[in-house]
């Protein structure tokens, strides 16, 4: 083994340790959880994460616009647009124009999309339960409160808007 193969100590002071940086840790954990869950709908329906998120939002909020889906999921508008196009092409969602504003389109699940949702949702809920089973009921409630606090108060404070 050469010296190049062995990890070298930093030659400069470490300004940021990613392994201890909370945003990075949350992102890595989220990516790993999402990848595991994506296998459920990916294997069955050849669907990617953005498509599943659109389906889930439309199951909860039928008649949403693509912009509203983007806002609810914090997904980039281009990613939502691509997911919507794929779902329309595959017949999982339908698009209608808004009665009062013909420029605004409303999205909804088709019967096929509803079937996907009704098949996959219980499976991913079960996966979430298995993931959370490492915590007691009290710890699960605490985690929920901590996440809510970060979203409600932490994000604005981080952005200097407190």
C-alpha positions, 0 to 999 in steps of 0.5 A: 500500500502506498502513501497515497492509499492511506488517508492523509491528515489535513494540511490546513485547519478543518473549517467544516467537518461534513460528517458532523454538519447537521444539514449534510447529515440530514441530507444523507439520511434523507437520501438513504431513506428515500432511496429505500422507499423508492425501490417499492414504487420503482420496482413496481411502476418504474417510477422515480422519487419526483413522480411518487411525490407528485402522486402523493401530493395529488392524492392529498390535494387534488386539483393542485397546480404544478406550482402548488406541488412544487411549493408543497414538496420543496422540489424545483419547478423543472423537476415537478414539470418533468415528473408531471409530463411523465405521469401524464404520458403514462396516464397516472394523472390528468390535467384540466384547465381551471374554470375561471382562469384558463391559463391555470391548469389543475392536476389530479390523479387518474383512476390508474394513478389512484390505484398506484397510490392505494397500492404503494402508500400502505407499503411505504407507511409500513417502511416508515413504521419499521424505520421509526420502530427504533424509537420509543413512542415518546422519542417518536413524538420528540422527533416530530416536535424537533423537526417541526421546530426546525422547519418553523423556527430554525429555517427562518433563523438560519436565513437571518429572518428571525 
